[in-house]
Amino acid sequence: MKRRKFIQQAALAGAAVTLSKFAKAGNGVADFPVVRVAESQRKFKSVAVEKIIAEVQGNIGNKEIAWMFGNCFPNTLDTTVDFEMIDGRPDTYVITGDINAMWLRDSSAQVWPYLPLCKQDADLQQLIKGVINRQVKCILKDPYANAFYKDEHKISEWKKTDITDMKPGIHERKWEIDSLCYPIRLSYGYWQATGDATAFDEQWVAAMKLVVKTFKEQQRLDGQGPYTFQRETSWATDGVPLSGYGYPVKPNGLICSMFRPSDDATIFPYLIPSNWFAAVSMQKLAKISYFKHDLNIIKDMAELSRLFNSLMSEGVIENRNYGKMFAYEINGYGSYNLMDDANVPSLLSLPYLVDIGLDADGFDKKLLDQLFLNTRKYVLSENNPFFFKGKAAEGIGGPHAGADMIWPLSIIMRGLTSTDDIEIKHCIDMLQHTHAGTGFMHESFHKDDPTKFTRKWFAWANTIFGEFIWKVYRERPHLLK
């Protein structure tokens, strides 16, 4: 992913001041400037989504948040989707925003909040089914790649600098566990929301077998595996050491990930949040496979059944301030990296992603909840090197955008995983006061000055903000007064 310079203009600061005056001038959303893409220019229109926007905007008292919801929740549909029928199958290409490429992670997360509306909107259901079909094509092209082009013959801008098996149609080939987890989550979520299993065709099954094969390869029980990646760059987090295989690991059943969800290289290859995501994804894949009576995938997953036990035996460390908690990365030799990154899966996001099957597998749910709680206390403290607290807000960032840069994604995830009214309201307030007058979320902003931000058009952050506000609206409407 290209590095983005800060956008800092006097006009932005002025917009924030002007917007504050708008907010005080009246109670209606109409008091705020129109920043959503004009209806005639929207990529896709959903009756169900528009109905939710109208309901939320008409019923919550905080009109600035209502205005932001109306901008952000439909942003993926408005600006990033390219839907068509190919050979009688829906196909949806989804860009991440200001980078014209489709990340398996982002595209899944961008459409995820719309799943509950599929039964009310057949066109929306087709759109999301099209995302699943497009992701299957991507995985079959290369399960180690994280981002793809719509044009399967396009040559990547990274071709000249990346030393890896780069094929046409691939934008970037950074191996990230979560890239293969998100399509499973979306497939399972789509099936549960719609009851439609027709997406699970021969191509989908072939892609899932390739996912399992790739995970097994990166357990490295029988050697380093086929994937290597090096990049000619001065940016330290873009390259993988030791001939592109990463630092050594002691095989223990966990899966190696050369990159984090931020597209930054890992320090220790066993990335704990992503391994949790993989473990839960394998449970979901098993449920679909049992439903289809396809036991071949289940059989191939046998070695991956160690994931949960390895996470509990290897991923838990004892911290003098927080007790037993999860490390961010480990190497199997006893070394670990203690931090958290804003990108999901993160340690903070574990309660959001780890959502099924733990009781059935004999886990002590009370113990797991305590581990999640201890970990949460750590990552939201100044002991986390990437937790930043300033004049404008507090939240988690990461190496990708640099020091003192808070990601709205982390504030949103904090709110989504909280059960405390005061904390949830705090998250809403911070998001309301750090959009720099734009009405949209950004990749990151400076802890002391939200007019210094990266990526004006970042659809994942926008849509998940909508997911958060919609959840609060349904469950804790009093916080939106």
Helices and strands as residue ranges (DSSP letters): H 10-25, G 29-31, G 39-41, H 47-59, H 63-72, H 75-79, E 81-86, E 89-94, E 102-103, H 104-111, G 112-120, H 122-141, E 147-148, E 162-163, E 170-172, H 177-194, H 202-217, E 230-231, G 236-238, H 241-244, E 270-271, H 272-291, H 295-300, G 302-306, H 307-314, E 316-319, E 323-326, E 329-330, E 336-337, H 350-353, H 365-379, E 387-389, E 394-396, E 405-406, H 408-416, H 421-432, E 444-446, E 449-454, H 459-475, G 477-480
